[in-house]
Amino acid sequence: MHSQMTFLSCMTAAIVSVLSSHELFALVCDFQDGLFGDMRPFLHLPWPKKHKLRAMWTHAHQSSYTEDDAVASTWLATNADLTRLPRLLDGIPSAAIPLLLFSARAGHLALFLKLHQHQVPTCVPELYYDDLSGRRRYMDIVRATCLVEAMRGNHLEVTKLAHDLCLLGRNLVRPRSWLGFGLQLAADNGHVDAVAYATTFHVDVRHVRKAIRVAAARGHIAVVQQLYPLDPHPSRAAATIAAQHGHLDVVQWILTTHSVATAWAPFLLRRSAVARQPHVLAWLLEFDPTMDIDHDVVVQIAATGDVELFKAIFKDNAHADRSIQGASRQATAGRALVRAAAAGHAGMVHYLLTDLFQDLDDVNIDGRDLMDAIARRHDTIIAMLVAVTHVTVGDDCVIQVAASGNVALLQTLVTATTIRLADRHVTAETALRRATANGHTDMMEYLLTDLFQGIETTHLSSADVQAAVANGHEATLTSLFHGTHVTVDHDCVINVAGTGNLTLLQTLVTTTTINIDDRHAVASMAVGRAAASGHTDMVHYLLAELFHDVKCVAIAAGDLMAIASRHVPTLSMLVDATHVTVDDDCVIQVAAVGNVALLQTLVTAATIRLADGQATAGRALGHAAVGRHQAMVQYLLSDFFSN
């Protein structure tokens, strides 16, 4: 008995070793005369979990079984008689489901029947489905997926068998829904036979409508003709989709067969115009010779730049035969011209001006509508527009052209359009700031000497100055300072001090008016920023010249920590040159980093102002203790907070 147990345990260990090693298993497969060799990819195929069951049709819809099909096809090439199929499934049970799905996709009826005779449900492992109902539900969904795949491939025999099997499990899965999914795929591929089979059963009208739409999008008119009568309330969706995709035969059949569909012609005209389908447009216009053109159609075609499409609508210059609905011709002309100009279609602009709207003496265009054309630098088209039409330009248009630096375009707007400015001074300031920030010196000079001549004061924010400096346009900035009276705020001084650009700050001081409300606060922030960046020369200039009257500066905690960590000499120079004050936060942050020397320097060379000594002591000691700075804790207890 002991020897038998030893033998069984050895055999079990050997089998486990073979199955766990790909090399050993390959040898066994080769020994089996090719029975398992081609099916090795199915050996470790993971079984779908419960939450993945509903996603099986999604995977089928995405055609994600290419690799499985290749493996199955290779095996069937040498095992066409299927006599070794039971032996294969006994050896590799996980191959059952991929083979079953392959048989449905390929229309292999014999394989499909053989797999069901072999009782594929017994191949479902109990690892994921501990009850019989779970395994049955899994197989019901597999069969439903087979139904969908067979209908997609127009395999009627497999479709009928799979549908019958689905009906057997209808207490676990809804066969009508899966039949509807299959109907959509069959309609998408134009399979009339599969569609006809599905329509012999009761399919939800939602699936029918979706199938009609996908068939119309593909141009499968036979499928559309078969399904359209099944929709009790047909909509214009199928005709619209067919018109957008240029399937004229589908559009013709729907409009000529159903009397209610004749009212859809104007809408279809608009959609086919947007989709640029001239042959559909031409037929729709012949279908209803009295149909008027919606103004949106004109505007949308103008945006495409397709002149020939317009000529297909308005044949032989017969403009009077068709009127434009929804807006006046003048308003439509303005919108169409602007959309064509923004897209850069010079030929379309010329056609609209000289042909389609040649009867209009005056077309009004709001300059705000030209913003896209201006931003895309379609200068030639804009010049063509303003020369023929009446363009009214506002503040935004002037500012945008100024920012682009296109002096010639701005001169064209000045001479050929009507410029309406809500506030001349505000517009001048904004235009000058945008031109300066982008380094357009010639535009800035034109604005000062011509368009906004007489503007004496311009205010620049800190962001404007920083943008000009960051873009390398300091020369333009200096030119503006000398060209007009510029005012800047205190933030500008602080930010320039932080950059260390001493020359720029000196230029601001000598050529502009700096608005400073609190000299002590501004001096403190400017000196702190400069010192934190290590700009010793800037610190010296601020203390000795710009803020020479300020005898005391308050350094913020953040600036102090930056100075102490990177620019210690600057700190020494700072405390020697002026009276420095620090607050509670400085003490707490210095304690947190454990810098005893810095705290001693502050004690001896600066004024420390504590709002609440007791609270500051507690927080400083707490931060030092958390950071395990024993020396700092001892110093705080024995010296700094000794009282």
Buried (B, 14 or more C-beta within 10 A) or exposed (E): EEEEEEEEEEEEEEEEEEEEEEEEBEEBBEEBEBBBBBBBBBBEBEBBEEEEBEEBBEBBBEEEBEEBBEBBEBBBEEBEEBEBBEEBBEBBBBBBBBBBBBBBBBBBBEBBBBBBEBEBBEBBEEEBBEEEEBBBBBBBBBBBBBBBBBBBBBBBEBBBBBBEBBBEBEEBBBBBBBBBBBBBBBBBBBBBEBBBBBBEEEBBEEBBBBBBBBBBBBBBBEBBBBBBEBBEEBEBBBBBBBBBBBBBEBBBBBBEEBEEBEEBBBBBBBBBBBBBBBEBBBBBBEBBEEBBBBBBBBBBBBBBBBBEBBBBBBEEEEBEEBEBBBBEBBBBBBBBBBBBBBBBBBEBBBBBBEBBBEEBEEBEBBBBBBBBBBEEEBBEBBBBBBEBBBBBBBBBBBBBBBBBBBBEBBBBBBEBBEBEBEEBBEBBBBBBBBBBBBBBBEBBBBBBEEBBEEBEEBBBEBEBBBBBBEBEBBEBBBBBBEBBEBEBBBBBBBBBBBBBBBEBBBBBEEBBEBEBEEEBBBBBBBBBBBBBBBBBEBBBBBBEEBBEEBEEBBBBBBBBBBBBEEBBEBBEBBBEBBEBBBBBBBBBBBBBBBBBEBBBBBBEBBEBEBEEEEEBBEBBBBBBBEBEBEEBBEBBEEEBBEE
